[in-house]
Amino acid sequence: MNRKLVFFDVDGTIWDWKRVVPDSAREAVRRMRENGHMAFICSGRAKGNLIAPWLLDIGFDGMVAACGAYVELEGEILYNRLIEQPQVKKTVDVLNRCKMPFVLEGPKKHWVSNWGFDRDDYVANLYELLKDDAVTIGEYTEGIEINKFSADILGQTDYREIRATLDDYFDFIEHGVTPDLLLTSEHKGKPLEILGVIEAVPKGLSKGVGLKMVCEKLGISPEDTIAVGDSVNDLEMFETAGTAIAMGNATDAAKQAADWITTDIHADGIMNAMRHFGLI
């Protein structure tokens, strides 16, 4: 078999929502690399939030981070797309004005909105992991170096205005977002109720674009790649890779886009996928 490049999403694929990596996933990655294949992280998380030792010590040959805005191969940075400061200011200003709590995600630091995340496990873990590199902010300040941002749509968020202001610069990846959130400036219900989550990435970038960058650097066709994921931000990666595998715990959209569906993350999903396609 030709050498394969395997691109793994992180949340819901390599680790669960408590950031636990199944032993079988760790073993599967080790064995496939021993067999001459290469393993890559391919995550919506920015590089600054992909530093957990129990993730990196699995052993990866590189990473596509921030949905393609950052690409690294064997320690060499191939691409690092930073958002220009005027656009960062414009973004922070409209998110504050329209009442959307946000995380600005960079290759080193993350900047976290000073409200709206009191009971958010993701943000609590961010502070625990990044320590001083997780910075709480209110208004815009100079020197914010980021690749993308993520944010919560609340009952009081004017999501329509945010999209109207930022659509010319960002592609929006929507998790659990219903069409009615674009039709009204304020959703009826509890003001602080989370109605959806979005990721905003500079236009033209995606996990699929990052996958192609790695292939070009290594001189390998995308046909010789395998993508493993579980969510809507994996769809471009699925379209680009030669083979797309959805986890058993994946969203319906990811399953429909996949070539094959493996078992759940805690039912040896990664191990079963690598066995099925003959990598181990």
N, C-alpha and C positions, 0 to 999 in steps of 0.2 A: 504493500500500500504506500502511496505517496505520503510525504509528510503533510500533516494537517495542522492548520492553525485553528485553535478552539477559543472562542470569545465567550466568556462567562459574565452574565449580569451578576450583580452582588445580592441586593435585597430580594429575598424570595427565591433565590437560585443557589448561590454559594452559602449564604447564611440566612437564618430566619429573621422574623421581626424583632427578636430579642438578641440578634447578632450572634447566634450560636451556629457554628459550622459543624455539620454532621461528620463523624469520623469517616464515613464511607465516601463523602465528597473529597475530603482531604486525601484519602488513599487513592481515589480514582485519578485525581490530578497528578499525584506523584507517579503513578504507574504509566499514565499516558505519556508523560514527559520522558520517562525512562525508555519508552518505546520509540522515541525520536520525534514526537509531536510537540507542539508549542502551545502554551496556555497563556491567555491574556484576560485580565479584568476588563470588562466593558460596562461601565456604570454611569448612571446619571449623577452620582456623587462626584464632586470636584476632587482633585488631587489632595487638597488639604484635609479632606474627610475620608481619605483612604489610607490611613496610617496605622490602623489597629494591628498590633503585632500578630494576633491570632489569625488575621486575614493574610497578611503579607508572608508569614512564615509557611503558608501552604506551598509557596513556590510558583511564581509567575514570571514569564519572560518579558512582560511589559503591561501597559494599561492604556485603555481609552477611557478618559474621565470626562466629567461635565458634558455628557452627551456629545462627545466629539470635539469639544473646544480645547481639549488637552490630550496629547498623545505622547507616549513614552515607550521606548524599546530598549531593553537591557540597560536601563539607567540613562540613556540618551533621550533628551527631549526633542521630539520630532516636530511638535506643534504646540503653541501656547497662545491661544487667541484671547487677549484681554479686552474688555469693554472700555471704550474711551471715556475719559473723565466727564465730559459734558453729558454723555448718555447715562453714565452712572447717576449723576445729579438729577437729571430729568426723571430717571426711574425711581429714585428714592423719593423725590418730591411728589410724584403722582401716587405712589403706593401709600404714602402717609396721608395725602389729601383724600384718597378714596378708601381709607380704612382697611388696608390689607397688610397683615403682619408678614414679614419677609425674612429670608435668609439669603444674603449675598455670598456666593460661593467662589472662592479663589483657590489658586494652586498652593497657597500656604495658609492664609487666614480666611476666616468667615466672619461676616458682620451680621448681627442678629438684631432684629427689631426689638425695641425695649418694651413692647407690650404684645399681648395676644398669645403667649406661649407658656402660660403658667403651669399647665398640666400636660405639656407636650413631651412625650418620651424621646422623640428624635432630637429635639433641641436640648433636653437635659443631657443626653448622651454626647451631644456636640460639645457642650461645655466641659464635660468630664474628660473627653478624649483630647480636645484641642487645647484645653487650659487657656493660657494667655492669648492664644491665637484665635479664640472665639471672642469677638469684641461686640459688646452691646452698644447700639447706637440709636439715636432719635433722628435728628436731621442729618443731612449729607455733610461729610467732612472730606477734605482732600486726601488722596493717597489710597483710595479703596481699589485694590487690584483684584478683579473678579472675572470669571469666565461665563457665569450664568447666575440666575437667581431662582429660588423656589418660594412659594408663598401659599397661604391659606385663603380661600374665599370664605368669608363669614357672611352671616345674615345681613350685616350692615355694609358690606363691601360693594362699592360701585364698580363691578367688574366690567361693565360695558364701557365706562369711561377709561379704565385702565387699558383695555384692548384698543380703543380708539386712539389713545395717546402713544402706545408702544408697538402696535402691530407693524409699523414700517421698519422696525429694527429687529424684533424678536419673532421667532417661531414659538408658539405656545403648545406645550404638551399638557393635556388636561386629564387628570385622574379623578374619576367620579363626578365629573362636571356635566350637568344637564343643560340642554339648550335654553331653558327659560332664564338662566342666569345672565344671558346676554340681552334679554328683552326688557329687563327692569333694572332700575338704578339701585333698588333696595329690595331684597327678597323678604317676603313676609315671614315672620318667625322670630326666634330669639336672635338678638343682634350679634352675639358671640358664638353662635352655632356654626360649626365647620360644615360647609356645603360642598366643598371640593378642594383639591390641591392642584396647583399648576407648577410646571417647570418652564422657564423662559430661556431660550438658547439663541444666540445670534443667528440670524437667518442663514440658511444654507448648510448649517452644521447638524450632525446627527451621529448616533453610534455607527451607522453604516458608513458615513464619510470617514470617521476615524478608522474603521476596519480597513477601508481602501488604502489609507495612508500607510498602515502597517504592511499591507500586501505589496504596495509599490516599493517600499524600502527594502523588503526582503526578496523582491522579484518573484512573488508567488501570486497565482491567479486567485481571485475571490472564490472561484469554483472549488478551490481546495481549502475552504474554511468552513467551520461549523459554528453556529451561533446558538447559545443556550440562554433562554430568558423566560420571563413570566408576565411582562406588563406592556402597557401601550408605548413606553419609551424604547421598547425593543423592536418595534415593528420595522423601522428602517434597517436595523441590523439584520432582521430576518429576511428582508427583501434583497439585501446585498450579498449575504453569505450563500455559499453553495448549498448548505443544508441548515435548516432552521428547526430547532428542538424547543418545544414548550414544556415547562415543568407541569406536573400533574396539578399543582396548586395555582396555575397561571390564570389570568383573566380570560374571558371568552374570546376577546379580540386577539390575544396572543395565540391561543389554541387554534383559532380559525386560520391564522396566518402561517402556522407551523407546518413543516413537512412530516413531523412525527411528534407524538406527545409521550413523554416519559412519566414516571411515577412522581409522587409528591417529594418535596425536599427531604422529609424525614422518613421516606420509604425508599431510600437509596436512589433517588432520582438521577443524580449525576453519575453514579456508578453504573446504573442500568443503561443510561444513554451511551456512555463510553463503551460499554460492552456490546450494545446493539449495533453500533457502527464500527466495531472491530478495532478500536484504538487501544483496548486492553484485553 
